[in-house]
Amino acid sequence: MWSEMLLLFVIGIFGGFISGLVGIGGAIIIYPALLLIPPLLGYPVMTAYIASGLTSAQVFFSTLSGTFSARKKKEFLPQLVLYMGGGMFVGSITGAVIADWLNASFVTTVYIFIAILALVLLFFKVTPRDETPHFNRLWLIMIGVIIGAVSGIVGAGGAFIITPILLAIFKLPMNTVVANSIAIAFISSVGAFVTKAVQGYIPLDLACAIILGSIIFAPIGLKVGRHIPSTVQKGIISLLIVIAITQLVF
């Protein structure tokens, strides 16, 4: 029991650090890690439902920790966070409820699909806008609902797809994207976290271990990310997505 909790603590550390570093919730790492790493070390295989529940808990607390740091930054845009995050909150609850009716293989398939979509968007060549951005509220809410629904199925905060969308569609600079995507992911993660907790998919002991590692290292990752070029941050996200997809497919 203690050794398994230590393993999840280490997984949480990595997920929390990466979430702060590139503005994601960590689901892109945590979900496949929970499914693949424990069996390799002799622990019981974790079901997709428990893995998604633990992922939702990790995302909730790592993005909460990162948001406290991000909101102090000049790049923080309350309007963007409020409307897209609100849409994702509604969508994530819907996705989390729908997931309870789906089989495990379909949940994993949804995860792979949105990961590939995020990877494709990262390679769109766009020039970041220089002026202060103005957003269409309805557009932000609609995009938020769609992202929230699919991310809620796997317990993700959705930031690993929020980041490419803010870069490719809204043409925001990478520092602005990182500062806001983690806050948006936090709002989104509330619905999925609460729903999966009610459904009984979040074992308390394992959740505490992974959460502790995440909340300690998310702010550290955010500080380090400020000093890393945007091309490197994109490269890190792309590599993580490719690794996750490859592991789950093969």
C-alpha positions as CSV (number, residue, x, y, z in Angstrom):
1,M,0.0,0.0,0.0
2,W,2.7,2.5,1.0
3,S,4.9,1.6,-2.0
4,E,1.9,2.1,-4.3
5,M,1.2,5.5,-2.7
6,L,4.8,6.5,-3.2
7,L,4.6,5.5,-6.8
8,L,1.6,7.8,-7.3
9,F,3.3,10.6,-5.4
10,V,6.2,10.4,-7.9
11,I,3.7,10.4,-10.8
12,G,2.0,13.4,-9.3
13,I,5.3,15.3,-9.0
14,F,6.0,14.8,-12.7
15,G,2.4,15.7,-13.7
16,G,2.3,18.8,-11.5
17,F,5.7,20.1,-12.7
18,I,4.7,19.7,-16.4
19,S,1.3,21.2,-15.8
20,G,3.0,24.4,-14.5
21,L,5.7,24.3,-17.1
22,V,3.5,24.4,-20.2
23,G,0.1,25.4,-18.7
24,I,-1.6,22.0,-18.8
25,G,-3.4,20.1,-16.1
26,G,-1.2,17.0,-16.4
27,A,-3.9,14.6,-17.7
28,I,-1.9,14.0,-20.9
29,I,0.7,12.4,-18.7
30,I,-1.2,11.1,-15.7
31,Y,-3.9,9.1,-17.4
32,P,-1.6,6.8,-19.5
33,A,0.9,6.7,-16.6
34,L,-1.7,5.3,-14.2
35,L,-2.8,2.7,-16.7
36,L,0.7,1.6,-17.8
37,I,3.3,2.1,-15.0
38,P,1.8,0.2,-12.0
39,P,1.5,-3.1,-13.9
40,L,5.1,-2.8,-15.0
41,L,6.1,-2.7,-11.4
42,G,4.0,-5.6,-10.2
43,Y,0.9,-3.6,-9.0
44,P,-2.6,-4.5,-10.0
45,V,-3.9,-3.2,-13.3
46,M,-5.9,0.0,-12.8
47,T,-9.3,0.3,-14.5
48,A,-9.9,3.1,-17.0
49,Y,-12.6,4.5,-14.6
50,I,-10.3,4.6,-11.6
51,A,-7.5,6.1,-13.7
52,S,-9.8,8.8,-15.0
53,G,-11.0,9.5,-11.5
54,L,-7.5,9.9,-10.1
55,T,-6.6,12.0,-13.1
56,S,-9.5,14.3,-12.4
57,A,-8.3,14.7,-8.8
58,Q,-4.7,15.4,-9.9
59,V,-5.8,17.9,-12.5
60,F,-8.1,19.7,-10.1
61,F,-5.5,20.3,-7.4
62,S,-2.5,20.9,-9.7
63,T,-4.4,23.5,-11.7
64,L,-5.7,25.1,-8.5
65,S,-2.1,25.4,-7.2
66,G,-0.9,26.8,-10.6
67,T,-3.8,29.3,-10.8
68,F,-2.8,31.0,-7.6
69,S,0.5,31.8,-9.2
70,A,-0.9,32.5,-12.7
71,R,-3.5,35.1,-11.7
72,K,-0.8,37.4,-10.4
73,K,0.8,37.7,-13.9
74,K,0.2,40.6,-16.2
75,E,-0.7,38.2,-19.0
76,F,-3.7,36.9,-17.0
77,L,-7.0,37.7,-18.9
78,P,-10.1,37.3,-16.6
79,Q,-12.6,37.5,-19.4
80,L,-11.0,34.7,-21.3
81,V,-10.8,32.5,-18.2
82,L,-14.3,33.3,-17.1
83,Y,-16.2,32.5,-20.3
84,M,-14.1,29.7,-21.7
85,G,-13.7,28.2,-18.3
86,G,-17.5,28.5,-17.6
87,G,-18.3,26.7,-20.9
88,M,-15.8,24.0,-20.0
89,F,-17.3,23.6,-16.5
90,V,-20.7,22.8,-18.0
91,G,-19.2,20.6,-20.7
92,S,-17.0,18.6,-18.3
93,I,-19.9,17.7,-16.1
94,T,-21.8,16.4,-19.1
95,G,-18.7,14.5,-20.3
96,A,-18.1,12.9,-16.9
97,V,-21.7,11.7,-16.7
98,I,-21.6,10.3,-20.2
99,A,-18.4,8.5,-19.5
100,D,-20.2,6.3,-16.9
101,W,-22.3,4.8,-19.6
102,L,-19.3,4.0,-21.9
103,N,-17.0,1.0,-22.0
104,A,-13.3,1.4,-21.0
105,S,-12.0,1.0,-24.5
106,F,-14.2,3.8,-25.8
107,V,-13.0,6.2,-23.0
108,T,-9.4,5.5,-24.0
109,T,-10.3,6.0,-27.7
110,V,-11.7,9.5,-26.9
111,Y,-8.5,10.3,-25.1
112,I,-6.4,9.3,-28.1
113,F,-8.6,11.3,-30.5
114,I,-8.4,14.6,-28.5
115,A,-4.6,14.1,-28.0
116,I,-4.1,13.7,-31.8
117,L,-6.2,16.8,-32.4
118,A,-4.1,18.8,-29.9
119,L,-1.0,17.6,-31.6
120,V,-2.2,18.7,-35.1
121,L,-3.2,22.2,-33.8
122,L,0.3,22.7,-32.3
123,F,1.8,22.6,-35.8
124,F,-0.4,25.4,-37.2
125,K,1.9,28.3,-38.2
126,V,0.4,31.5,-36.8
127,T,1.7,34.9,-35.8
128,P,0.8,36.0,-32.3
129,R,-1.2,39.2,-32.1
130,D,0.4,42.2,-30.6
131,E,-2.6,44.2,-29.6
132,T,-4.7,43.5,-26.5
133,P,-7.1,40.7,-27.5
134,H,-10.9,41.1,-27.6
135,F,-13.0,38.0,-27.4
136,N,-16.5,37.0,-28.6
137,R,-18.2,35.7,-25.4
138,L,-20.5,33.3,-27.2
139,W,-17.6,31.8,-29.2
140,L,-15.6,31.3,-26.0
141,I,-18.5,29.6,-24.3
142,M,-19.2,27.3,-27.2
143,I,-15.6,26.2,-27.6
144,G,-15.4,25.7,-23.9
145,V,-18.5,23.4,-23.8
146,I,-17.1,21.2,-26.6
147,I,-13.7,20.9,-25.1
148,G,-15.1,20.3,-21.7
149,A,-17.4,17.5,-22.8
150,V,-14.7,15.4,-24.4
151,S,-12.1,16.1,-21.7
152,G,-14.6,15.3,-19.0
153,I,-15.0,11.8,-20.4
154,V,-11.4,11.0,-19.4
155,G,-11.2,13.2,-16.3
156,A,-9.0,15.8,-17.9
157,G,-9.0,19.5,-17.3
158,G,-8.7,19.9,-21.1
159,A,-5.7,22.2,-21.0
160,F,-3.6,20.1,-23.3
161,I,-6.2,20.9,-26.0
162,I,-6.9,24.5,-24.7
163,T,-3.2,25.4,-25.3
164,P,-3.1,24.5,-29.0
165,I,-6.5,26.2,-29.6
166,L,-5.4,29.5,-27.9
167,L,-2.2,29.4,-30.0
168,A,-3.7,28.4,-33.3
169,I,-7.2,30.0,-33.3
170,F,-6.9,33.0,-30.9
171,K,-3.2,33.7,-31.8
172,L,-2.1,34.4,-28.3
173,P,1.6,34.5,-27.3
174,M,2.9,31.4,-25.4
175,N,3.3,33.2,-22.1
176,T,-0.3,34.4,-22.2
177,V,-1.5,31.0,-23.1
178,V,0.3,29.3,-20.2
179,A,-0.9,31.9,-17.7
180,N,-4.6,31.5,-18.7
181,S,-4.9,27.9,-19.9
182,I,-4.1,26.5,-16.4
183,A,-6.8,28.7,-14.8
184,I,-9.3,27.7,-17.5
185,A,-8.4,24.1,-16.9
186,F,-9.0,24.6,-13.1
187,I,-12.6,25.8,-13.7
188,S,-13.2,23.0,-16.1
189,S,-11.8,20.4,-13.7
190,V,-14.2,21.2,-10.9
191,G,-17.2,19.5,-12.7
192,A,-15.3,16.4,-13.6
193,F,-13.7,16.0,-10.2
194,V,-16.9,16.4,-8.2
195,T,-18.8,14.1,-10.6
196,K,-16.2,11.3,-10.5
197,A,-15.9,11.6,-6.7
198,V,-19.7,11.1,-6.4
199,Q,-19.5,8.2,-8.8
200,G,-16.9,6.6,-6.5
201,Y,-14.0,6.5,-8.9
202,I,-11.5,8.4,-6.7
203,P,-9.8,6.1,-4.0
204,L,-8.9,8.5,-1.2
205,D,-5.5,7.1,-0.3
206,L,-4.2,7.0,-3.8
207,A,-5.7,10.4,-4.6
208,C,-3.9,12.0,-1.6
209,A,-0.6,10.7,-2.8
210,I,-0.9,11.9,-6.4
211,I,-2.4,15.3,-5.3
212,L,0.4,16.0,-2.9
213,G,3.0,15.6,-5.5
214,S,1.1,17.8,-7.9
215,I,0.4,20.8,-5.7
216,I,4.0,21.0,-4.6
217,F,5.5,21.0,-8.0
218,A,2.9,22.9,-10.2
219,P,4.0,26.4,-9.0
220,I,7.7,25.3,-9.5
221,G,7.0,24.3,-13.1
222,L,5.2,27.6,-13.7
223,K,8.2,29.6,-12.6
224,V,10.6,27.5,-14.7
225,G,8.3,27.9,-17.7
226,R,8.7,31.7,-17.7
227,H,12.3,31.2,-18.7
228,I,11.8,28.6,-21.4
229,P,11.3,29.7,-25.1
230,S,7.9,29.0,-26.6
231,T,9.3,26.6,-29.2
232,V,10.7,24.5,-26.4
233,Q,7.4,24.5,-24.6
234,K,5.6,23.4,-27.7
235,G,8.2,20.7,-28.3
236,I,7.6,19.4,-24.7
237,I,3.9,19.3,-25.2
238,S,4.2,17.6,-28.6
239,L,6.6,15.0,-27.2
240,L,4.4,14.1,-24.3
241,I,1.4,13.8,-26.6
242,V,3.2,11.5,-29.0
243,I,4.5,9.3,-26.1
244,A,1.1,9.0,-24.6
245,I,-0.6,8.1,-27.8
246,T,2.1,5.5,-28.7
247,Q,1.9,3.8,-25.3
248,L,-1.9,3.5,-25.4
249,V,-2.1,2.4,-29.0
250,F,0.7,-0.2,-28.8
